[in-house]
Amino acid sequence: MKTIWVIQHTQAEYLGWIEDHLEGRNLRFRYFRPFAAGGGLPEGTAADGLMLLGGGPYGVVSGHILPSLGPELRLARAFLQAGKPVVGLGLGALILAVAGGGGAEEAPLRFEVLAAQIAGLGPAAPQRMPLACYLRDRPVLGPDMGPVMTGPRGEVLGFTVGENSLGLLGHPGMKRGMAEDLIMEFSETPADTVAALEALGTAQKQIAESLGPFMVALIAQTGWMAPSATQR
């Protein structure tokens, strides 16, 4: 059974509906919570992949900088250098962009549900899906990165890094309760959260329906269902 390390940055945001899709494929995931008392980050690259979750109002170049940013950048770089997949969601996508040779630039804290268009993730991926984005700052793509998801204003919402890593500016499996808990967890909140929560609630059915084919594409991108070297 393959194992994925999942780095959690807030109490509220976790894998959400993605958990069911990983469990259904017999993919084990283990959470690490560096923000919690006694918590920390894993060492080395013994896992089969790394997932970096969102962080609410935390930033990488503006606002309150993520306290564990430095160690997480080193961890993500180690996985990329080892050829192992890294998936970043929200703040995690910004960390992936920097670790992968790109960067990040200042952008305000925002919470919005965007109609994302997908191109370049293979035939299994849906052409469109709602993406709940709760983050600040935005990625700057490096030479080994390519956009695969765009928003209604043409902005990059998703990008690949190398052959098997993926960053998304939102959480494709976010539940409304997760966003509500994020709002309550921090004193700093985005503007007009009521409208964004209503939009997320309206989109819940479509999010659940589109997540199935999207996870097929994500699993193909990361190679998590391919046999490991010891199984060949």
C-alpha positions as CSV (number, residue, x, y, z in Angstrom):
1,M,0.0,0.0,0.0
2,K,1.4,3.4,-1.0
3,T,1.5,6.2,1.6
4,I,1.0,10.0,1.0
5,W,2.2,12.5,3.5
6,V,-0.3,15.4,3.9
7,I,0.8,18.7,5.5
8,Q,-2.1,20.5,7.2
9,H,-1.7,24.2,8.0
10,T,-4.9,24.9,9.9
11,Q,-7.3,22.9,12.0
12,A,-10.2,23.6,9.6
13,E,-8.7,22.6,6.2
14,Y,-8.1,18.9,5.5
15,L,-8.5,16.7,2.4
16,G,-12.3,16.8,2.6
17,W,-14.0,14.7,-0.1
18,I,-10.6,13.7,-1.5
19,E,-10.2,11.3,1.4
20,D,-12.9,9.0,0.1
21,H,-11.2,8.9,-3.4
22,L,-7.8,8.0,-1.9
23,E,-9.3,5.4,0.4
24,G,-11.2,3.9,-2.5
25,R,-7.9,3.3,-4.3
26,N,-6.2,1.8,-1.3
27,L,-3.9,4.8,-1.0
28,R,-2.9,5.5,2.6
29,F,-2.5,9.1,3.8
30,R,-1.0,10.5,7.0
31,Y,-1.6,14.0,8.3
32,F,1.2,16.1,9.8
33,R,0.2,19.2,11.7
34,P,3.2,21.5,12.3
35,F,0.9,24.2,13.9
36,A,-0.3,21.9,16.7
37,A,1.4,21.4,20.0
38,G,3.9,18.6,19.6
39,G,3.3,18.5,15.9
40,G,6.1,18.7,13.3
41,L,7.0,17.9,9.7
42,P,8.3,14.5,8.5
43,E,11.9,14.1,7.5
44,G,13.2,12.6,4.3
45,T,11.2,11.4,1.3
46,A,10.2,7.9,2.4
47,A,6.5,8.4,1.3
48,D,5.2,7.9,-2.2
49,G,4.0,11.5,-2.5
50,L,3.4,14.8,-0.6
51,M,0.3,16.9,-0.4
52,L,0.4,20.5,0.9
53,L,-2.9,21.9,1.9
54,G,-4.2,25.4,2.2
55,G,-3.6,27.8,5.0
56,G,-6.4,30.3,5.2
57,P,-4.9,33.8,5.6
58,Y,-1.3,32.6,5.8
59,G,0.9,33.9,3.0
60,V,4.3,33.2,1.5
61,V,5.2,36.8,0.5
62,S,2.5,39.0,2.3
63,G,0.3,39.1,5.3
64,H,1.2,36.7,8.2
65,I,3.8,34.4,6.7
66,L,3.3,30.7,7.2
67,P,5.6,29.9,10.3
68,S,6.7,26.5,8.8
69,L,7.4,28.0,5.3
70,G,11.2,27.4,5.3
71,P,11.1,23.7,6.3
72,E,8.2,23.0,4.0
73,L,10.0,24.5,1.0
74,R,13.0,22.2,1.8
75,L,10.6,19.2,2.1
76,A,8.9,20.0,-1.2
77,R,12.2,20.5,-3.0
78,A,13.5,17.1,-1.6
79,F,10.4,15.3,-3.0
80,L,10.7,17.1,-6.4
81,Q,14.5,16.3,-6.6
82,A,13.7,12.6,-5.7
83,G,11.2,12.5,-8.6
84,K,8.2,12.0,-6.3
85,P,4.9,13.8,-6.8
86,V,3.9,16.9,-4.9
87,V,0.3,18.2,-4.9
88,G,-0.3,21.6,-3.5
89,L,-3.8,23.1,-2.8
90,G,-4.2,26.8,-2.1
91,L,-1.3,27.9,0.0
92,G,0.3,24.5,-0.8
93,A,0.3,25.5,-4.5
94,L,2.3,28.6,-3.7
95,I,4.8,26.6,-1.7
96,L,5.1,24.2,-4.7
97,A,5.6,27.0,-7.1
98,V,8.5,28.4,-5.1
99,A,10.0,25.0,-4.4
100,G,9.7,24.1,-8.1
101,G,11.8,27.1,-9.3
102,G,9.1,29.6,-9.8
103,G,7.9,32.2,-7.2
104,A,5.0,34.0,-5.7
105,E,3.7,37.6,-5.7
106,E,1.5,39.6,-3.4
107,A,-2.2,39.3,-3.8
108,P,-5.0,40.0,-1.3
109,L,-6.7,37.5,0.9
110,R,-9.8,36.2,-1.0
111,F,-12.5,33.6,-0.8
112,E,-14.3,32.8,-4.1
113,V,-15.8,29.9,-5.9
114,L,-14.6,30.1,-9.5
115,A,-15.7,28.3,-12.7
116,A,-12.4,26.6,-13.6
117,Q,-11.6,25.4,-17.2
118,I,-9.2,22.5,-17.5
119,A,-6.9,21.7,-20.4
120,G,-3.8,19.5,-20.4
121,L,-4.6,17.0,-17.6
122,G,-5.6,14.2,-20.0
123,P,-8.9,12.9,-21.3
124,A,-10.3,11.8,-17.9
125,A,-10.3,15.3,-16.5
126,P,-13.6,17.3,-16.6
127,Q,-13.4,20.3,-18.9
128,R,-15.0,22.5,-16.2
129,M,-15.4,22.3,-12.5
130,P,-16.1,24.7,-9.6
131,L,-13.0,25.4,-7.5
132,A,-13.2,26.9,-4.0
133,C,-10.2,29.3,-3.5
134,Y,-9.4,30.6,0.0
135,L,-5.9,32.1,0.0
136,R,-3.7,35.1,-0.4
137,D,-0.8,35.7,-2.8
138,R,-0.5,34.1,-6.3
139,P,2.1,31.9,-8.0
140,V,4.6,32.9,-10.5
141,L,5.3,30.0,-12.8
142,G,8.9,28.9,-13.5
143,P,10.4,27.3,-16.6
144,D,9.4,23.7,-15.6
145,M,5.7,24.6,-15.0
146,G,2.7,24.8,-17.3
147,P,-0.8,26.0,-16.7
148,V,-3.6,23.4,-16.9
149,M,-6.5,25.2,-15.2
150,T,-7.7,28.8,-15.7
151,G,-10.4,31.0,-14.2
152,P,-13.1,33.2,-15.8
153,R,-10.6,36.1,-16.0
154,G,-8.0,34.0,-17.7
155,E,-6.0,33.7,-14.4
156,V,-4.0,30.6,-13.7
157,L,-5.7,28.4,-11.2
158,G,-3.7,25.2,-11.8
159,F,-0.3,24.2,-13.0
160,T,1.9,21.2,-13.4
161,V,5.5,21.0,-12.2
162,G,7.7,18.6,-14.1
163,E,6.0,15.3,-15.1
164,N,4.1,14.3,-12.0
165,S,3.4,17.3,-9.7
166,L,0.4,19.6,-9.6
167,G,-0.6,22.8,-7.9
168,L,-4.2,24.2,-7.6
169,L,-5.1,27.6,-6.2
170,G,-8.2,26.1,-4.7
171,H,-9.4,22.9,-3.0
172,P,-11.3,20.6,-5.4
173,G,-12.9,18.7,-2.6
174,M,-13.8,21.5,-0.2
175,K,-17.0,21.2,1.9
176,R,-18.9,24.2,3.0
177,G,-18.3,23.4,6.7
178,M,-14.5,23.6,6.1
179,A,-14.8,27.1,4.8
180,E,-17.1,28.1,7.7
181,D,-14.5,26.7,10.2
182,L,-11.7,28.6,8.4
183,I,-13.6,31.8,8.8
184,M,-14.1,31.2,12.5
185,E,-10.5,30.0,13.1
186,F,-8.8,33.3,12.2
187,S,-9.5,36.9,13.1
188,E,-8.5,38.0,9.6
189,T,-11.1,37.0,7.0
190,P,-11.7,37.8,3.3
191,A,-14.3,40.3,2.2
192,D,-17.9,39.2,1.6
193,T,-17.6,35.8,3.1
194,V,-21.4,35.4,3.2
195,A,-21.7,35.5,-0.6
196,A,-18.8,33.1,-1.0
197,L,-20.3,30.7,1.5
198,E,-23.6,30.8,-0.4
199,A,-21.8,30.1,-3.7
200,L,-19.9,27.2,-2.2
201,G,-23.1,25.7,-0.8
202,T,-24.8,26.0,-4.1
203,A,-21.8,24.3,-5.8
204,Q,-21.5,21.4,-3.4
205,K,-23.3,18.9,-5.7
206,Q,-21.3,19.9,-8.7
207,I,-18.1,19.8,-6.7
208,A,-18.8,16.2,-5.6
209,E,-19.7,15.1,-9.1
210,S,-16.7,16.7,-10.9
211,L,-14.3,15.4,-8.2
212,G,-14.6,11.8,-9.4
213,P,-13.2,12.4,-12.9
214,F,-10.8,15.0,-11.6
215,M,-9.3,12.5,-9.2
216,V,-8.8,10.0,-12.0
217,A,-6.8,12.7,-13.8
218,L,-4.9,13.6,-10.6
219,I,-4.0,10.0,-9.9
220,A,-2.8,9.6,-13.5
221,Q,-0.7,12.7,-13.2
222,T,1.0,11.6,-10.0
223,G,1.3,8.0,-10.9
224,W,0.1,6.9,-7.5
225,M,-1.7,3.8,-9.0
226,A,1.4,2.7,-10.9
227,P,3.3,-0.2,-9.4
228,S,6.3,0.9,-7.3
229,A,9.8,-0.2,-8.1
230,T,9.6,-3.0,-5.5
231,Q,6.4,-4.4,-7.1
232,R,7.8,-4.6,-10.6
